[in-house]
Amino acid sequence: MSNQQPNKNLIARSFGQAAMHYDDVAVLQRQTGDELLDRLLLVTLQPKNILDLGVGTGRNLSLLAKRYPKAQLMAVDIATEMVKQARINYRQDEGLKRWLPISAKPHYLVGDAENLPMADNSVDLVFANLALQWCDPRTSFAEIQRVLRPDGLLMFTSLGPDTLHELRQAWASVDNYPHVNMFYDMHDVGEAMMEAGLAEPVLDTDRYTLTYETSMALMKDLKVLGASNVNSERRRGLTGKQALKTVAESYEQFRNDGLLPATYEVVYGHAWGGQAKQQNIEGEVRISIDQIQGRKA
Ligand SMILES: C[S@@+](CC[C@H](N)C(=O)[O-])C[C@H]1O[C@@H](n2cnc3c(N)ncnc32)[C@H](O)[C@@H]1O
């Protein structure tokens, strides 16, 4: 596994600044969140304790509360402002959507997926939508395994290396610095899950294409989302007008039907806490670690 060290302070700052307007542009995040919730319907699980890891503005928190009204929810995010926003949004949902259970309010915690602020064997469901791609897979999966009960379930989405390949290619015409975040492939993710002791990991990928009028509109959306470049080898300092013009020109090679595509490779995964019996999710394709390794070109 390559050593891509995301800068934690930068991630927290970047998402923190994004908290207010994140929901305006989180189109993909809503789609993968819905898909993850749909997949969760296929498991008969009555979790008592649910952790929404990398909760962001908390959109899935209300939906999880509705699905599991008796559960105690925990909302964790590395960005303080995201946690605040999640609390505000949940309160608004309580007011607007009368269906939300009022008995057990979520617990809100600022915390790192690589050092979770909770006890061993204390969680029945870890739900992590598009958050783990900002973490070291070995450390974060080991932490998730630690807090999950043996028959607890992890359901997550993450991003694969093909994500934003058009933008990466366009930047390559400017210089050799990484301008787009690097993401781990499914093989690395599966290996990290196995190493962490998570049981029966299952992974698959799906591609989504968002379209934009201009490459500047895409880059603006990424900024609003807080998904800025956090590579430690990224180029520091302001990006010049000429560089942005070159990126825009290079991105034009991808224009199709009048629009510019932005590809997202979404990795869907689940696994059990370890030991004990595991149940299959209906219709799932089980991928053994050998098969994951076999897929690597
Ligand atoms: C793309 S957002 C997804 C938010 C939310 N899950 C959703 O579905 O809208 C990623 C979130 O993960 C959080 N995050 C990134 N690294 C994290 C870490 N190491 N520990 C906890 N949260 C993290 C970010 O602050 C951000 O709120």
The ligand as an SDF file (V2000), in Angstrom:
LIG
                    3D

 27 29  0  0  0  0  0  0  0  0999 V2000
  -17.7220   14.0810    1.8730 C   0  0  0  0  0  0  0  0  0  0  0  0
  -18.1200   14.3690    3.5490 S   0  0  0  0  0  0  0  0  0  0  0  0
  -19.4180   13.1710    3.8380 C   0  0  0  0  0  0  0  0  0  0  0  0
  -20.3280   13.6070    4.9620 C   0  0  0  0  0  0  0  0  0  0  0  0
  -21.5410   12.7150    5.2350 C   0  0  0  0  0  0  0  0  0  0  0  0
  -21.1590   11.3730    5.6180 N   0  0  0  0  0  0  0  0  0  0  0  0
  -22.4770   12.6740    4.0470 C   0  0  0  0  0  0  0  0  0  0  0  0
  -22.8650   11.5860    3.6310 O   0  0  0  0  0  0  0  0  0  0  0  0
  -22.8710   13.7580    3.5530 O   0  0  0  0  0  0  0  0  0  0  0  0
  -16.7530   13.6700    4.4370 C   0  0  0  0  0  0  0  0  0  0  0  0
  -16.7880   13.9560    5.9320 C   0  0  0  0  0  0  0  0  0  0  0  0
  -15.7980   13.1370    6.5620 O   0  0  0  0  0  0  0  0  0  0  0  0
  -15.1560   13.9110    7.5570 C   0  0  0  0  0  0  0  0  0  0  0  0
  -13.8290   13.3260    7.8380 N   0  0  0  0  0  0  0  0  0  0  0  0
  -12.7340   13.3560    7.0600 C   0  0  0  0  0  0  0  0  0  0  0  0
  -11.7190   12.7230    7.6640 N   0  0  0  0  0  0  0  0  0  0  0  0
  -12.1940   12.2690    8.8430 C   0  0  0  0  0  0  0  0  0  0  0  0
  -11.6120   11.5310    9.9250 C   0  0  0  0  0  0  0  0  0  0  0  0
  -10.3300   11.1450    9.9030 N   0  0  0  0  0  0  0  0  0  0  0  0
  -12.3750   11.2450   11.0010 N   0  0  0  0  0  0  0  0  0  0  0  0
  -13.6780   11.6530   11.0680 C   0  0  0  0  0  0  0  0  0  0  0  0
  -14.2800   12.3660   10.0590 N   0  0  0  0  0  0  0  0  0  0  0  0
  -13.5510   12.6580    8.9690 C   0  0  0  0  0  0  0  0  0  0  0  0
  -15.1130   15.3010    6.9560 C   0  0  0  0  0  0  0  0  0  0  0  0
  -14.8970   16.3200    7.9130 O   0  0  0  0  0  0  0  0  0  0  0  0
  -16.4730   15.3870    6.2630 C   0  0  0  0  0  0  0  0  0  0  0  0
  -17.4590   15.9190    7.1130 O   0  0  0  0  0  0  0  0  0  0  0  0
  1  2  1  0
  2  3  1  0
  2 10  1  0
  3  4  1  0
  4  5  1  0
  5  6  1  0
  5  7  1  0
  7  8  2  0
  7  9  1  0
 10 11  1  0
 11 12  1  0
 11 26  1  0
 12 13  1  0
 13 14  1  0
 13 24  1  0
 14 15  1  0
 14 23  1  0
 15 16  2  0
 16 17  1  0
 17 18  1  0
 17 23  2  0
 18 19  1  0
 18 20  2  0
 20 21  1  0
 21 22  2  0
 22 23  1  0
 24 25  1  0
 24 26  1  0
 26 27  1  0
M  CHG  2   2   1   9  -1
M  END
$$$$
